[in-house]
């Protein structure tokens, strides 16, 4: 079974990455997970959680935190460029970066790989595999816009984490689920266990 590479960077809204991981595992998917160095700091400041850096310990951490036993999860250090997913010869279904900082986005757009996330993104672009990027920043300056344009031209799908109000969300969890649905729709993945909008009731 080919894996989905899921990356979380140091942008705000790590909840989106957490929810994505939980749903993928609940749907019995194989996940290669990468957290950037900054993501650990954001997790501590926003969620008050200390995520282990060591891959095996981190896998156990996520299983316990998300209360899920199904699926497969392989965690990778942010600087492990010897990982299998750093090579184009290793097949994957695609890669999702959520949330994606503008620093990470800019490095990918420039072809600069200082860590495993950028390297994997570069691999997905060169191998013409799906690369879904969810940048979280506002307002955008011209450099951000040009970098987004560059990646879109190169073949990436840009899916900003923008919630919808026409679904009449009852809480923040429903807003998060809407965003995650849109992310994985772009990857062609139908995730069960998540509420999908089916139009207004008349």
N, C-alpha and C positions, 0 to 999 in steps of 0.2 A: 504494500500500500504506500503510495507516494504521500509525502507529508506536506503540510501547509506550514510555511515559515511565518511565525508571528513575532513581531518585534515591538517593544515598547521603549520609547525614548524619554528624555527628561522634560518633555512638555507637560503642562498641566493636563489633568483628566486621565490619570492612569486607570480610573474606574472602567474606561472603555476597553482597555486592554485586558483587564481582569474578566470582564463580562464576556469578551470574545473568547478567551481561553476556556472559561467554564462551559460555554455553549459548544465549542468545538469538541471538547472531551466528552460532554454528555451525548453528543451525536457520533461518538465512537470514531473520531478523526485522529490521525497521527499528527502531532504538533512538534515542530522544532522551535523552541522559544529562546529569544535573545532579549535581554534587558541591557540598555546602555548604562554606562557608569552613572549618568545623571538620573536615570529612572529609579535607582535604589534610593537616592536622596529625596526625590519627589514622593516616593511611596512612604517614606518616613515622615515627611512634613505634611502631606495631604491626607494620608490614611493611617498614620501612626503605626506602620508595620515595618518590621525589619526583615527583609528578604535575604535569605542566605545567598552568598555568591557561588559557593561550591555547587556544581551541577546536581549531584545526587541529592544533597541536602535540600536544594531548591525544589526538585521534583517532589520530594516528600512534603515540603512546605505547601506547595500548591494543592496537592491532593487533599491535605488536611484542611486548608483554608477554604477551598471551594467545595469540599464534601462531595467529591466525584471520584469514582474508581474506574470508570470506563475510559476508552480511548487510550492513546499512547502519548507520552510527553518526554521529550529530550531537551534538557536545558543546556545552554551554552554560555560560557563567559564572553563578555563583550569584546575581548581582545584575542579570542581563540581563532585566528585565521587559518589554523590547520584543521578546523572542523570540516566534516564531509560536505556540509551545505555551502562551504566557501568555494567549492569547485563546480564548474559547469557540467561535469560528468555525473554529478549526483542529481538524479531526477527529483523534482518537486512539482506539486500542483500549482504553486504560486506563493507569493509573499504579501503579507499585509503589515504595514507599519502604522500602529495606532497606540497612543497619539504620536505624531511625528513633529519634532521640534524643527524650527527653521534652520538651525545649525546643521542637523542631520540632512534635511532636505537640500540645503545648499551644497554640502559635501557630495551628495549623490549626484546632483546636477553638474558638478564640476569634475566628476570622475575621481574624487579624492577619497580613498578608503583608509581611514585611520583605525577602523575597528570592524568587527564581524558584520554589523548591521549594514554598513555602507558597502562592504564587499559582497554580501549576499544580494543586495539591491542591484549592484553592478552586474552580477551574474544573471539575475533575472532579466535585466534589460538586454544584455548581449545574447542570451539564449532565447530571447523573445517569449518569455513566459510571463504570466500575469504578475504585475506589481501594482499593488493598491496602496496609495499613500494618503493618510488622513492628517493633514497639517492643522495644528491648532495655534493660531495667532490672530490678533486683531488690534489695531488695523494693519493692513498689509502695506509695506512700502514697495517701491518700484523694484528693488532687488528681489524681494520675495516673489513678486509677480513674474519677473523674468525667469527666476529659477523654476517656478511652477510651470511656466510655459515651456521651458526647455525639457522638463521631464515628461510633460504631456506629448510633446513632439517625439520624444525618444520612445514612447510607448507605454508609459505609466498611466494609470487611472488615478485622478485626483478626487478624493471623496472627503471634503471637509466635514468635521463633526457638527453639522448644523441640524438641530432638532426641528420637528414640524409641530405646528399647533393645531392643524386641522384634525389630528387624531384625538384631540381633547385629552391630553395626558393627565393622569391623576397624581403622578408623583415623578421624581427624578429617575426612578428605575425604568419607567415607561419611555422617558426621553432617551435614556441610554439604549434601550432595546431598539428603538426606531433607528438610531444611528448605526448600531451593529448590524441590523438587517440590511441596511443600504450598503454597508461595507462588503458583506459577503454575497449580496446579490451581484456586486461588481465582479466577484470571483467565481460566480456561477454555483455557489453553495447554498442549498436549501437547508436551513437549520431548523430542526424541530424543537419545541419547547420554548418558543418565543412568539409573542403576539404580533400578528401582521395586520396592517390596516386593509380592510376589504371594501372601502367606500363608505360614504355616509348612509346611515339608515334613513329611509324615507317613510 
